[in-house]
Amino acid sequence: MEFEKLKAIIAREISSVKEEDIKPESRFIDDLGMDSLDVAQIVLSIEDEFGIEVPDDAIEHLETVQQAVDAIKQAVEAKN
């Protein structure tokens, strides 16, 4: 569920990225062509969409889509 929502967020926020190109192992910068500002925008959208706050130290280590999914799961579990 988190992965599908994240794919939709990325495709919506970053017009150059197609949803079908996003895989769990995709690296935000190397594979999806995003820069650090794009990643920051994605994190803000994640926080809004899921009603969570992603810790700054987790943001610094987000390199792949799967790492973002894991961070979302942890934040949702901590919230509940």
All heavy atoms as a GROMACS GRO file, in nm:
protein
  627
    1MET      N    1   0.082  -0.119   0.000
    1MET     CA    2   0.000   0.000   0.000
    1MET      C    3   0.086   0.125   0.000
    1MET      O    4   0.063   0.216  -0.078
    1MET     CB    5  -0.094  -0.002   0.120
    1MET     CG    6  -0.182   0.121   0.127
    1MET     SD    7  -0.303   0.114   0.260
    1MET     CE    8  -0.217   0.207   0.385
    2GLU      N    9   0.184   0.130   0.089
    2GLU     CA   10   0.271   0.248   0.095
    2GLU      C   11   0.346   0.268  -0.036
    2GLU      O   12   0.363   0.381  -0.082
    2GLU     CB   13   0.370   0.240   0.212
    2GLU     CG   14   0.309   0.257   0.349
    2GLU     CD   15   0.260   0.126   0.410
    2GLU    OE1   16   0.266   0.022   0.342
    2GLU    OE2   17   0.215   0.130   0.525
    3PHE      N   18   0.392   0.156  -0.096
    3PHE     CA   19   0.469   0.166  -0.220
    3PHE      C   20   0.383   0.227  -0.331
    3PHE      O   21   0.428   0.316  -0.403
    3PHE     CB   22   0.523   0.029  -0.260
    3PHE     CG   23   0.593   0.030  -0.392
    3PHE    CD1   24   0.710   0.102  -0.411
    3PHE    CD2   25   0.543  -0.041  -0.500
    3PHE    CE1   26   0.776   0.103  -0.533
    3PHE    CE2   27   0.608  -0.042  -0.622
    3PHE     CZ   28   0.724   0.032  -0.639
    4GLU      N   29   0.260   0.181  -0.345
    4GLU     CA   30   0.172   0.233  -0.450
    4GLU      C   31   0.142   0.381  -0.430
    4GLU      O   32   0.142   0.459  -0.525
    4GLU     CB   33   0.042   0.152  -0.456
    4GLU     CG   34   0.062   0.008  -0.500
    4GLU     CD   35   0.127  -0.004  -0.638
    4GLU    OE1   36   0.093   0.074  -0.728
    4GLU    OE2   37   0.211  -0.094  -0.655
    5LYS      N   38   0.116   0.420  -0.305
    5LYS     CA   39   0.091   0.561  -0.276
    5LYS      C   40   0.216   0.645  -0.305
    5LYS      O   41   0.206   0.754  -0.360
    5LYS     CB   42   0.051   0.580  -0.130
    5LYS     CG   43  -0.093   0.554  -0.099
    5LYS     CD   44  -0.121   0.594   0.045
    5LYS     CE   45  -0.267   0.593   0.077
    5LYS     NZ   46  -0.293   0.634   0.215
    6LEU      N   47   0.332   0.593  -0.267
    6LEU     CA   48   0.456   0.666  -0.291
    6LEU      C   49   0.484   0.682  -0.439
    6LEU      O   50   0.523   0.790  -0.484
    6LEU     CB   51   0.573   0.596  -0.222
    6LEU     CG   52   0.709   0.664  -0.235
    6LEU    CD1   53   0.706   0.809  -0.186
    6LEU    CD2   54   0.814   0.585  -0.161
    7LYS      N   55   0.459   0.579  -0.517
    7LYS     CA   56   0.476   0.589  -0.662
    7LYS      C   57   0.388   0.701  -0.718
    7LYS      O   58   0.432   0.780  -0.800
    7LYS     CB   59   0.439   0.457  -0.730
    7LYS     CG   60   0.545   0.352  -0.724
    7LYS     CD   61   0.510   0.220  -0.787
    7LYS     CE   62   0.418   0.220  -0.903
    7LYS     NZ   63   0.398   0.087  -0.963
    8ALA      N   64   0.265   0.707  -0.673
    8ALA     CA   65   0.173   0.810  -0.720
    8ALA      C   66   0.220   0.949  -0.680
    8ALA      O   67   0.214   1.044  -0.760
    8ALA     CB   68   0.032   0.784  -0.666
    9ILE      N   69   0.271   0.963  -0.559
    9ILE     CA   70   0.322   1.092  -0.512
    9ILE      C   71   0.440   1.135  -0.598
    9ILE      O   72   0.447   1.250  -0.642
    9ILE     CB   73   0.364   1.084  -0.363
    9ILE    CG1   74   0.240   1.071  -0.274
    9ILE    CG2   75   0.446   1.207  -0.322
    9ILE    CD1   76   0.272   1.036  -0.130
   10ILE      N   77   0.534   1.045  -0.621
   10ILE     CA   78   0.654   1.079  -0.699
   10ILE      C   79   0.614   1.122  -0.839
   10ILE      O   80   0.660   1.225  -0.890
   10ILE     CB   81   0.753   0.961  -0.702
   10ILE    CG1   82   0.810   0.935  -0.563
   10ILE    CG2   83   0.865   0.988  -0.802
   10ILE    CD1   84   0.889   0.806  -0.550
   11ALA      N   85   0.528   1.044  -0.903
   11ALA     CA   86   0.486   1.076  -1.040
   11ALA      C   87   0.410   1.208  -1.046
   11ALA      O   88   0.423   1.284  -1.142
   11ALA     CB   89   0.401   0.963  -1.097
   12ARG      N   90   0.332   1.237  -0.944
   12ARG     CA   91   0.256   1.362  -0.939
   12ARG      C   92   0.347   1.483  -0.918
   12ARG      O   93   0.332   1.587  -0.982
   12ARG     CB   94   0.151   1.354  -0.826
   12ARG     CG   95   0.066   1.480  -0.813
   12ARG     CD   96  -0.031   1.470  -0.697
   12ARG     NE   97   0.041   1.478  -0.571
   12ARG     CZ   98   0.020   1.400  -0.466
   12ARG    NH1   99  -0.071   1.305  -0.471
   12ARG    NH2  100   0.089   1.416  -0.355
   13GLU      N  101   0.443   1.469  -0.828
   13GLU     CA  102   0.530   1.581  -0.792
   13GLU      C  103   0.644   1.605  -0.890
   13GLU      O  104   0.689   1.717  -0.907
   13GLU     CB  105   0.587   1.560  -0.651
   13GLU     CG  106   0.483   1.557  -0.541
   13GLU     CD  107   0.413   1.689  -0.520
   13GLU    OE1  108   0.471   1.796  -0.547
   13GLU    OE2  109   0.296   1.686  -0.475
   14ILE      N  110   0.694   1.500  -0.951
   14ILE     CA  111   0.809   1.509  -1.040
   14ILE      C  112   0.762   1.469  -1.180
   14ILE      O  113   0.756   1.351  -1.214
   14ILE     CB  114   0.925   1.418  -0.993
   14ILE    CG1  115   0.954   1.438  -0.844
   14ILE    CG2  116   1.049   1.442  -1.078
   14ILE    CD1  117   0.993   1.578  -0.803
   15SER      N  118   0.732   1.568  -1.262
   15SER     CA  119   0.669   1.542  -1.392
   15SER      C  120   0.756   1.459  -1.486
   15SER      O  121   0.704   1.393  -1.576
   15SER     CB  122   0.630   1.674  -1.458
   15SER     OG  123   0.745   1.755  -1.479
   16SER      N  124   0.886   1.459  -1.466
   16SER     CA  125   0.974   1.383  -1.555
   16SER      C  126   0.979   1.234  -1.522
   16SER      O  127   1.037   1.155  -1.596
   16SER     CB  128   1.115   1.441  -1.551
   16SER     OG  129   1.169   1.429  -1.420
   17VAL      N  130   0.916   1.194  -1.411
   17VAL     CA  131   0.919   1.054  -1.368
   17VAL      C  132   0.782   0.990  -1.393
   17VAL      O  133   0.680   1.042  -1.351
   17VAL     CB  134   0.954   1.044  -1.217
   17VAL    CG1  135   0.951   0.900  -1.171
   17VAL    CG2  136   1.091   1.105  -1.190
   18LYS      N  137   0.784   0.878  -1.464
   18LYS     CA  138   0.662   0.804  -1.491
   18LYS      C  139   0.643   0.697  -1.383
   18LYS      O  140   0.739   0.632  -1.343
   18LYS     CB  141   0.669   0.738  -1.628
   18LYS     CG  142   0.676   0.837  -1.741
   18LYS     CD  143   0.687   0.767  -1.873
   18LYS     CE  144   0.701   0.870  -1.983
   18LYS     NZ  145   0.743   0.810  -2.108
   19GLU      N  146   0.519   0.681  -1.342
   19GLU     CA  147   0.490   0.586  -1.234
   19GLU      C  148   0.539   0.445  -1.265
   19GLU      O  149   0.591   0.376  -1.178
   19GLU     CB  150   0.339   0.586  -1.207
   19GLU     CG  151   0.302   0.524  -1.076
   19GLU     CD  152   0.158   0.549  -1.035
   19GLU    OE1  153   0.100   0.653  -1.075
   19GLU    OE2  154   0.106   0.464  -0.962
   20GLU      N  155   0.528   0.403  -1.391
   20GLU     CA  156   0.570   0.267  -1.426
   20GLU      C  157   0.722   0.248  -1.421
   20GLU      O  158   0.771   0.135  -1.420
   20GLU     CB  159   0.516   0.226  -1.564
   20GLU     CG  160   0.562   0.314  -1.677
   20GLU     CD  161   0.467   0.431  -1.708
   20GLU    OE1  162   0.379   0.463  -1.627
   20GLU    OE2  163   0.484   0.491  -1.815
   21ASP      N  164   0.797   0.357  -1.415
   21ASP     CA  165   0.944   0.349  -1.407
   21ASP      C  166   0.993   0.338  -1.263
   21ASP      O  167   1.112   0.316  -1.240
   21ASP     CB  168   1.008   0.471  -1.473
   21ASP     CG  169   0.983   0.475  -1.623
   21ASP    OD1  170   0.959   0.367  -1.683
   21ASP    OD2  171   0.988   0.585  -1.680
   22ILE      N  172   0.904   0.354  -1.167
   22ILE     CA  173   0.943   0.355  -1.026
   22ILE      C  174   0.937   0.214  -0.970
   22ILE      O  175   0.834   0.149  -0.972
   22ILE     CB  176   0.851   0.449  -0.946
   22ILE    CG1  177   0.855   0.590  -1.004
   22ILE    CG2  178   0.891   0.448  -0.798
   22ILE    CD1  179   0.747   0.683  -0.951
   23LYS      N  180   1.052   0.168  -0.924
   23LYS     CA  181   1.066   0.035  -0.864
   23LYS      C  182   1.116   0.051  -0.721
   23LYS      O  183   1.175   0.154  -0.688
   23LYS     CB  184   1.167  -0.049  -0.943
   23LYS     CG  185   1.145  -0.052  -1.093
   23LYS     CD  186   1.029  -0.140  -1.129
   23LYS     CE  187   1.014  -0.151  -1.279
   23LYS     NZ  188   0.892  -0.097  -1.330
   24PRO      N  189   1.097  -0.049  -0.635
   24PRO     CA  190   1.148  -0.037  -0.498
   24PRO      C  191   1.298  -0.007  -0.492
   24PRO      O  192   1.344   0.070  -0.407
   24PRO     CB  193   1.116  -0.173  -0.435
   24PRO     CG  194   0.999  -0.222  -0.512
   24PRO     CD  195   1.021  -0.173  -0.654
   25GLU      N  196   1.374  -0.064  -0.585
   25GLU     CA  197   1.520  -0.046  -0.583
   25GLU      C  198   1.564   0.083  -0.652
   25GLU      O  199   1.684   0.115  -0.653
   25GLU     CB  200   1.589  -0.166  -0.645
   25GLU     CG  201   1.558  -0.189  -0.792
   25GLU     CD  202   1.430  -0.268  -0.820
   25GLU    OE1  203   1.353  -0.299  -0.728
   25GLU    OE2  204   1.409  -0.299  -0.938
   26SER      N  205   1.471   0.158  -0.709
   26SER     CA  206   1.507   0.283  -0.779
   26SER      C  207   1.570   0.382  -0.683
   26SER      O  208   1.518   0.407  -0.573
   26SER     CB  209   1.383   0.347  -0.842
   26SER     OG  210   1.326   0.264  -0.939
   27ARG      N  211   1.682   0.439  -0.725
   27ARG     CA  212   1.748   0.545  -0.647
   27ARG      C  213   1.692   0.678  -0.693
   27ARG      O  214   1.681   0.702  -0.813
   27ARG     CB  215   1.898   0.540  -0.667
   27ARG     CG  216   1.961   0.415  -0.611
   27ARG     CD  217   2.114   0.417  -0.627
   27ARG     NE  218   2.173   0.307  -0.557
   27ARG     CZ  219   2.202   0.308  -0.426
   27ARG    NH1  220   2.177   0.414  -0.354
   27ARG    NH2  221   2.256   0.202  -0.369
   28PHE      N  222   1.655   0.762  -0.597
   28PHE     CA  223   1.593   0.890  -0.630
   28PHE      C  224   1.679   0.972  -0.725
   28PHE      O  225   1.630   1.023  -0.826
   28PHE     CB  226   1.564   0.972  -0.504
   28PHE     CG  227   1.455   0.914  -0.419
   28PHE    CD1  228   1.483   0.859  -0.295
   28PHE    CD2  229   1.325   0.913  -0.463
   28PHE    CE1  230   1.382   0.806  -0.216
   28PHE    CE2  231   1.223   0.860  -0.386
   28PHE     CZ  232   1.253   0.806  -0.262
   29ILE      N  233   1.807   0.985  -0.694
   29ILE     CA  234   1.894   1.073  -0.772
   29ILE      C  235   1.949   1.001  -0.895
   29ILE      O  236   1.934   1.048  -1.008
   29ILE     CB  237   2.006   1.130  -0.683
   29ILE    CG1  238   1.942   1.221  -0.577
   29ILE    CG2  239   2.109   1.206  -0.766
   29ILE    CD1  240   2.034   1.270  -0.469
   30ASP      N  241   2.007   0.884  -0.876
   30ASP     CA  242   2.074   0.814  -0.986
   30ASP      C  243   1.976   0.758  -1.090
   30ASP      O  244   2.000   0.769  -1.209
   30ASP     CB  245   2.161   0.701  -0.933
   30ASP     CG  246   2.276   0.752  -0.847
   30ASP    OD1  247   2.316   0.868  -0.864
   30ASP    OD2  248   2.325   0.674  -0.763
   31ASP      N  249   1.868   0.697  -1.044
   31ASP     CA  250   1.776   0.630  -1.136
   31ASP      C  251   1.659   0.716  -1.182
   31ASP      O  252   1.615   0.705  -1.296
   31ASP     CB  253   1.722   0.501  -1.074
   31ASP     CG  254   1.831   0.401  -1.041
   31ASP    OD1  255   1.932   0.398  -1.114
   31ASP    OD2  256   1.816   0.328  -0.941
   32LEU      N  257   1.608   0.799  -1.092
   32LEU     CA  258   1.490   0.879  -1.125
   32LEU      C  259   1.523   1.022  -1.164
   32LEU      O  260   1.434   1.100  -1.198
   32LEU     CB  261   1.391   0.877  -1.007
   32LEU     CG  262   1.342   0.737  -0.966
   32LEU    CD1  263   1.250   0.746  -0.845
   32LEU    CD2  264   1.273   0.667  -1.082
   33GLY      N  265   1.651   1.057  -1.158
   33GLY     CA  266   1.696   1.189  -1.203
   33GLY      C  267   1.652   1.305  -1.115
   33GLY      O  268   1.645   1.420  -1.160
   34MET      N  269   1.624   1.276  -0.989
   34MET     CA  270   1.580   1.380  -0.898
   34MET      C  271   1.702   1.447  -0.835
   34MET      O  272   1.812   1.391  -0.834
   34MET     CB  273   1.491   1.320  -0.789
   34MET     CG  274   1.362   1.260  -0.847
   34MET     SD  275   1.269   1.157  -0.732
   34MET     CE  276   1.236   1.267  -0.598
   35ASP      N  277   1.681   1.569  -0.784
   35ASP     CA  278   1.787   1.634  -0.707
   35ASP      C  279   1.740   1.645  -0.562
   35ASP      O  280   1.630   1.600  -0.527
   35ASP     CB  281   1.824   1.770  -0.766
   35ASP     CG  282   1.709   1.870  -0.768
   35ASP    OD1  283   1.614   1.857  -0.688
   35ASP    OD2  284   1.715   1.963  -0.850
   36SER      N  285   1.822   1.703  -0.476
   36SER     CA  286   1.789   1.708  -0.334
   36SER      C  287   1.662   1.788  -0.306
   36SER      O  288   1.586   1.756  -0.214
   36SER     CB  289   1.906   1.764  -0.253
   36SER     OG  290   1.939   1.894  -0.298
   37LEU      N  291   1.635   1.889  -0.386
   37LEU     CA  292   1.511   1.966  -0.368
   37LEU      C  293   1.389   1.882  -0.406
   37LEU      O  294   1.285   1.891  -0.340
   37LEU     CB  295   1.514   2.094  -0.451
   37LEU     CG  296   1.615   2.199  -0.407
   37LEU    CD1  297   1.614   2.317  -0.504
   37LEU    CD2  298   1.586   2.247  -0.267
   38ASP      N  299   1.403   1.800  -0.509
   38ASP     CA  300   1.294   1.709  -0.546
   38ASP      C  301   1.265   1.611  -0.432
   38ASP      O  302   1.149   1.586  -0.398
   38ASP     CB  303   1.329   1.630  -0.672
   38ASP     CG  304   1.338   1.716  -0.797
   38ASP    OD1  305   1.268   1.819  -0.805
   38ASP    OD2  306   1.414   1.678  -0.888
   39VAL      N  307   1.371   1.557  -0.374
   39VAL     CA  308   1.355   1.462  -0.264
   39VAL      C  309   1.287   1.531  -0.146
   39VAL      O  310   1.196   1.474  -0.084
   39VAL     CB  311   1.491   1.400  -0.222
   39VAL    CG1  312   1.474   1.311  -0.100
   39VAL    CG2  313   1.551   1.321  -0.338
   40ALA      N  314   1.327   1.654  -0.116
   40ALA     CA  315   1.264   1.728  -0.007
   40ALA      C  316   1.115   1.749  -0.036
   40ALA      O  317   1.031   1.736   0.056
   40ALA     CB  318   1.333   1.862   0.013
   41GLN      N  319   1.079   1.779  -0.159
   41GLN     CA  320   0.939   1.796  -0.196
   41GLN      C  321   0.861   1.665  -0.179
   41GLN      O  322   0.748   1.665  -0.131
   41GLN     CB  323   0.926   1.845  -0.340
   41GLN     CG  324   0.783   1.864  -0.386
   41GLN     CD  325   0.707   1.967  -0.304
   41GLN    OE1  326   0.760   2.073  -0.272
   41GLN    NE2  327   0.585   1.934  -0.267
   42ILE      N  328   0.924   1.556  -0.216
   42ILE     CA  329   0.859   1.425  -0.200
   42ILE      C  330   0.834   1.398  -0.052
   42ILE      O  331   0.727   1.351  -0.013
   42ILE     CB  332   0.945   1.312  -0.263
   42ILE    CG1  333   0.955   1.331  -0.414
   42ILE    CG2  334   0.892   1.175  -0.227
   42ILE    CD1  335   0.823   1.329  -0.488
   43VAL      N  336   0.932   1.428   0.033
   43VAL     CA  337   0.918   1.405   0.177
   43VAL      C  338   0.802   1.489   0.231
   43VAL      O  339   0.719   1.439   0.309
   43VAL     CB  340   1.049   1.434   0.253
   43VAL    CG1  341   1.026   1.435   0.403
   43VAL    CG2  342   1.155   1.331   0.215
   44LEU      N  343   0.792   1.614   0.191
   44LEU     CA  344   0.680   1.698   0.235
   44LEU      C  345   0.546   1.640   0.191
   44LEU      O  346   0.450   1.637   0.269
   44LEU     CB  347   0.695   1.841   0.180
   44LEU     CG  348   0.809   1.924   0.238
   44LEU    CD1  349   0.821   2.056   0.163
   44LEU    CD2  350   0.787   1.948   0.386
   45SER      N  351   0.541   1.591   0.070
   45SER     CA  352   0.418   1.530   0.020
   45SER      C  353   0.385   1.401   0.094
   45SER      O  354   0.268   1.372   0.122
   45SER     CB  355   0.429   1.502  -0.130
   45SER     OG  356   0.441   1.623  -0.201
   46ILE      N  357   0.487   1.323   0.127
   46ILE     CA  358   0.467   1.201   0.206
   46ILE      C  359   0.408   1.238   0.341
   46ILE      O  360   0.311   1.175   0.388
   46ILE     CB  361   0.601   1.126   0.226
   46ILE    CG1  362   0.645   1.060   0.096
   46ILE    CG2  363   0.591   1.023   0.339
   46ILE    CD1  364   0.789   1.006   0.100
   47GLU      N  365   0.464   1.338   0.405
   47GLU     CA  366   0.416   1.379   0.536
   47GLU      C  367   0.269   1.423   0.530
   47GLU      O  368   0.189   1.386   0.616
   47GLU     CB  369   0.504   1.490   0.593
   47GLU     CG  370   0.643   1.441   0.629
   47GLU     CD  371   0.737   1.549   0.678
   47GLU    OE1  372   0.720   1.667   0.640
   47GLU    OE2  373   0.828   1.516   0.755
   48ASP      N  374   0.233   1.499   0.427
   48ASP     CA  375   0.094   1.542   0.410
   48ASP      C  376   0.002   1.424   0.381
   48ASP      O  377  -0.105   1.412   0.441
   48ASP     CB  378   0.082   1.645   0.296
   48ASP     CG  379   0.142   1.780   0.332
   48ASP    OD1  380   0.162   1.808   0.452
   48ASP    OD2  381   0.167   1.858   0.239
   49GLU      N  382   0.042   1.339   0.290
   49GLU     CA  383  -0.041   1.227   0.246
   49GLU      C  384  -0.068   1.127   0.358
   49GLU      O  385  -0.179   1.077   0.373
   49GLU     CB  386   0.026   1.156   0.129
   49GLU     CG  387  -0.051   1.039   0.073
   49GLU     CD  388  -0.164   1.080  -0.019
   49GLU    OE1  389  -0.160   1.189  -0.078
   49GLU    OE2  390  -0.259   1.000  -0.031
   50PHE      N  391   0.035   1.097   0.436
   50PHE     CA  392   0.023   0.994   0.539
   50PHE      C  393  -0.003   1.051   0.678
   50PHE      O  394  -0.023   0.976   0.773
   50PHE     CB  395   0.150   0.907   0.543
   50PHE     CG  396   0.165   0.818   0.423
   50PHE    CD1  397   0.236   0.859   0.311
   50PHE    CD2  398   0.108   0.691   0.421
   50PHE    CE1  399   0.250   0.778   0.200
   50PHE    CE2  400   0.122   0.608   0.311
   50PHE     CZ  401   0.192   0.650   0.200
   51GLY      N  402   0.000   1.184   0.693
   51GLY     CA  403  -0.023   1.246   0.824
   51GLY      C  404   0.085   1.211   0.924
   51GLY      O  405   0.058   1.187   1.041
   52ILE      N  406   0.210   1.207   0.875
   52ILE     CA  407   0.323   1.169   0.959
   52ILE      C  408   0.432   1.275   0.949
   52ILE      O  409   0.424   1.366   0.868
   52ILE     CB  410   0.383   1.033   0.916
   52ILE    CG1  411   0.430   1.038   0.770
   52ILE    CG2  412   0.283   0.921   0.939
   52ILE    CD1  413   0.505   0.916   0.722
   53GLU      N  414   0.534   1.257   1.033
   53GLU     CA  415   0.653   1.339   1.023
   53GLU      C  416   0.772   1.245   1.007
   53GLU      O  417   0.794   1.156   1.090
   53GLU     CB  418   0.671   1.426   1.147
   53GLU     CG  419   0.786   1.523   1.133
   53GLU     CD  420   0.793   1.623   1.246
   53GLU    OE1  421   0.688   1.664   1.297
   53GLU    OE2  422   0.906   1.658   1.284
   54VAL      N  423   0.845   1.264   0.898
   54VAL     CA  424   0.963   1.182   0.873
   54VAL      C  425   1.081   1.252   0.942
   54VAL      O  426   1.110   1.367   0.914
   54VAL     CB  427   0.990   1.167   0.722
   54VAL    CG1  428   1.114   1.083   0.698
   54VAL    CG2  429   0.869   1.106   0.651
   55PRO      N  430   1.148   1.183   1.035
   55PRO     CA  431   1.259   1.244   1.107
   55PRO      C  432   1.371   1.289   1.013
   55PRO      O  433   1.397   1.224   0.912
   55PRO     CB  434   1.308   1.132   1.200
   55PRO     CG  435   1.198   1.033   1.206
   55PRO     CD  436   1.122   1.046   1.078
   56ASP      N  437   1.435   1.400   1.048
   56ASP     CA  438   1.542   1.455   0.964
   56ASP      C  439   1.653   1.354   0.939
   56ASP      O  440   1.706   1.347   0.828
   56ASP     CB  441   1.600   1.582   1.027
   56ASP     CG  442   1.504   1.699   1.023
   56ASP    OD1  443   1.410   1.696   0.940
   56ASP    OD2  444   1.523   1.794   1.101
   57ASP      N  445   1.689   1.277   1.041
   57ASP     CA  446   1.798   1.180   1.021
   57ASP      C  447   1.757   1.071   0.922
   57ASP      O  448   1.840   1.019   0.849
   57ASP     CB  449   1.845   1.120   1.154
   57ASP     CG  450   1.736   1.042   1.227
   57ASP    OD1  451   1.618   1.080   1.215
   57ASP    OD2  452   1.770   0.945   1.296
   58ALA      N  453   1.629   1.038   0.915
   58ALA     CA  454   1.582   0.940   0.817
   58ALA      C  455   1.586   0.999   0.677
   58ALA      O  456   1.621   0.930   0.581
   58ALA     CB  457   1.440   0.894   0.852
   59ILE      N  458   1.553   1.127   0.665
   59ILE     CA  459   1.554   1.193   0.534
   59ILE      C  460   1.694   1.192   0.474
   59ILE      O  461   1.711   1.167   0.355
   59ILE     CB  462   1.502   1.338   0.546
   59ILE    CG1  463   1.355   1.338   0.587
   59ILE    CG2  464   1.521   1.414   0.415
   59ILE    CD1  465   1.302   1.473   0.626
   60GLU      N  466   1.793   1.216   0.557
   60GLU     CA  467   1.932   1.222   0.509
   60GLU      C  468   1.978   1.089   0.449
   60GLU      O  469   2.067   1.087   0.367
   60GLU     CB  470   2.025   1.260   0.624
   60GLU     CG  471   2.005   1.401   0.674
   60GLU     CD  472   2.087   1.432   0.798
   60GLU    OE1  473   2.175   1.351   0.834
   60GLU    OE2  474   2.062   1.538   0.858
   61HIS      N  475   1.915   0.980   0.490
   61HIS     CA  476   1.959   0.848   0.445
   61HIS      C  477   1.869   0.787   0.337
   61HIS      O  478   1.887   0.672   0.300
   61HIS     CB  479   1.968   0.753   0.564
   61HIS     CG  480   2.073   0.795   0.663
   61HIS    ND1  481   2.043   0.869   0.774
   61HIS    CD2  482   2.206   0.777   0.663
   61HIS    CE1  483   2.156   0.894   0.840
   61HIS    NE2  484   2.256   0.839   0.775
   62LEU      N  485   1.772   0.864   0.289
   62LEU     CA  486   1.683   0.813   0.186
   62LEU      C  487   1.752   0.817   0.050
   62LEU      O  488   1.776   0.923  -0.004
   62LEU     CB  489   1.553   0.895   0.179
   62LEU     CG  490   1.458   0.885   0.295
   62LEU    CD1  491   1.334   0.970   0.269
   62LEU    CD2  492   1.418   0.742   0.321
   63GLU      N  493   1.784   0.701  -0.001
   63GLU     CA  494   1.845   0.691  -0.133
   63GLU      C  495   1.755   0.618  -0.231
   63GLU      O  496   1.755   0.649  -0.349
   63GLU     CB  497   1.980   0.619  -0.124
   63GLU     CG  498   2.086   0.698  -0.049
   63GLU     CD  499   2.218   0.626  -0.047
   63GLU    OE1  500   2.240   0.535  -0.129
   63GLU    OE2  501   2.301   0.661   0.038
   64THR      N  502   1.680   0.519  -0.180
   64THR     CA  503   1.596   0.440  -0.268
   64THR      C  504   1.448   0.455  -0.231
   64THR      O  505   1.415   0.496  -0.120
   64THR     CB  506   1.632   0.290  -0.262
   64THR    OG1  507   1.597   0.239  -0.132
   64THR    CG2  508   1.779   0.266  -0.290
   65VAL      N  509   1.365   0.415  -0.324
   65VAL     CA  510   1.221   0.418  -0.300
   65VAL      C  511   1.187   0.324  -0.184
   65VAL      O  512   1.105   0.358  -0.098
   65VAL     CB  513   1.145   0.381  -0.429
   65VAL    CG1  514   0.997   0.364  -0.403
   65VAL    CG2  515   1.170   0.486  -0.537
   66GLN      N  516   1.250   0.208  -0.178
   66GLN     CA  517   1.222   0.114  -0.069
   66GLN      C  518   1.258   0.172   0.066
   66GLN      O  519   1.186   0.151   0.164
   66GLN     CB  520   1.295  -0.019  -0.091
   66GLN     CG  521   1.258  -0.125   0.014
   66GLN     CD  522   1.111  -0.160   0.013
   66GLN    OE1  523   1.055  -0.190  -0.091
   66GLN    NE2  524   1.047  -0.155   0.128
   67GLN      N  525   1.367   0.247   0.075
   67GLN     CA  526   1.402   0.311   0.201
   67GLN      C  527   1.295   0.411   0.243
   67GLN      O  528   1.264   0.423   0.361
   67GLN     CB  529   1.538   0.380   0.189
   67GLN     CG  530   1.654   0.282   0.184
   67GLN     CD  531   1.786   0.350   0.154
   67GLN    OE1  532   1.792   0.455   0.091
   67GLN    NE2  533   1.894   0.289   0.200
   68ALA      N  534   1.238   0.480   0.147
   68ALA     CA  535   1.129   0.574   0.176
   68ALA      C  536   1.005   0.498   0.224
   68ALA      O  537   0.940   0.540   0.320
   68ALA     CB  538   1.096   0.659   0.055
   69VAL      N  539   0.975   0.386   0.161
   69VAL     CA  540   0.861   0.304   0.203
   69VAL      C  541   0.882   0.256   0.347
   69VAL      O  542   0.792   0.263   0.430
   69VAL     CB  543   0.841   0.184   0.108
   69VAL    CG1  544   0.741   0.083   0.165
   69VAL    CG2  545   0.796   0.231  -0.029
   70ASP      N  546   1.003   0.212   0.378
   70ASP     CA  547   1.034   0.166   0.514
   70ASP      C  548   1.020   0.279   0.614
   70ASP      O  549   0.967   0.260   0.725
   70ASP     CB  550   1.175   0.107   0.519
   70ASP     CG  551   1.189  -0.021   0.438
   70ASP    OD1  552   1.086  -0.084   0.405
   70ASP    OD2  553   1.304  -0.056   0.405
   71ALA      N  554   1.066   0.399   0.578
   71ALA     CA  555   1.054   0.516   0.667
   71ALA      C  556   0.908   0.551   0.691
   71ALA      O  557   0.868   0.586   0.802
   71ALA     CB  558   1.130   0.635   0.609
   72ILE      N  559   0.826   0.540   0.587
   72ILE     CA  560   0.683   0.567   0.601
   72ILE      C  561   0.620   0.466   0.696
   72ILE      O  562   0.547   0.503   0.788
   72ILE     CB  563   0.612   0.560   0.463
   72ILE    CG1  564   0.657   0.676   0.375
   72ILE    CG2  565   0.461   0.560   0.480
   72ILE    CD1  566   0.617   0.661   0.228
   73LYS      N  567   0.652   0.337   0.677
   73LYS     CA  568   0.596   0.232   0.764
   73LYS      C  569   0.633   0.256   0.910
   73LYS      O  570   0.550   0.245   0.999
   73LYS     CB  571   0.644   0.094   0.719
   73LYS     CG  572   0.580   0.046   0.592
   73LYS     CD  573   0.632  -0.092   0.555
   73LYS     CE  574   0.572  -0.140   0.425
   73LYS     NZ  575   0.624  -0.271   0.384
   74GLN      N  576   0.760   0.290   0.934
   74GLN     CA  577   0.806   0.315   1.071
   74GLN      C  578   0.734   0.434   1.133
   74GLN      O  579   0.692   0.431   1.248
   74GLN     CB  580   0.956   0.338   1.075
   74GLN     CG  581   1.036   0.213   1.051
   74GLN     CD  582   1.186   0.241   1.048
   74GLN    OE1  583   1.231   0.354   1.033
   74GLN    NE2  584   1.265   0.135   1.059
   75ALA      N  585   0.718   0.542   1.055
   75ALA     CA  586   0.653   0.662   1.106
   75ALA      C  587   0.505   0.637   1.133
   75ALA      O  588   0.450   0.686   1.232
   75ALA     CB  589   0.672   0.778   1.009
   76VAL      N  590   0.439   0.562   1.046
   76VAL     CA  591   0.297   0.529   1.066
   76VAL      C  592   0.279   0.442   1.190
   76VAL      O  593   0.189   0.465   1.271
   76VAL     CB  594   0.238   0.460   0.941
   76VAL    CG1  595   0.102   0.400   0.969
   76VAL    CG2  596   0.230   0.559   0.824
   77GLU      N  597   0.368   0.343   1.208
   77GLU     CA  598   0.360   0.258   1.325
   77GLU      C  599   0.385   0.336   1.452
   77GLU      O  600   0.318   0.314   1.554
   77GLU     CB  601   0.462   0.142   1.314
   77GLU     CG  602   0.422   0.039   1.211
   77GLU     CD  603   0.531  -0.066   1.188
   77GLU    OE1  604   0.632  -0.067   1.262
   77GLU    OE2  605   0.514  -0.147   1.095
   78ALA      N  606   0.480   0.428   1.449
   78ALA     CA  607   0.511   0.510   1.567
   78ALA      C  608   0.394   0.602   1.601
   78ALA      O  609   0.371   0.631   1.720
   78ALA     CB  610   0.637   0.592   1.542
   79LYS      N  611   0.323   0.645   1.501
   79LYS     CA  612   0.209   0.734   1.520
   79LYS      C  613   0.092   0.661   1.588
   79LYS      O  614   0.020   0.717   1.667
   79LYS     CB  615   0.164   0.792   1.386
   79LYS     CG  616   0.045   0.882   1.391
   79LYS     CD  617   0.010   0.927   1.252
   79LYS     CE  618  -0.130   0.984   1.249
   79LYS     NZ  619  -0.175   1.013   1.115
   80ASN      N  620   0.077   0.533   1.552
   80ASN     CA  621  -0.035   0.453   1.605
   80ASN      C  622   0.005   0.387   1.731
   80ASN      O  623   0.008   0.378   1.827
   80ASN     CB  624  -0.078   0.346   1.505
   80ASN     CG  625  -0.132   0.409   1.377
   80ASN    OD1  626  -0.182   0.519   1.378
   80ASN    ND2  627  -0.117   0.339   1.267
   0.00000   0.00000   0.00000
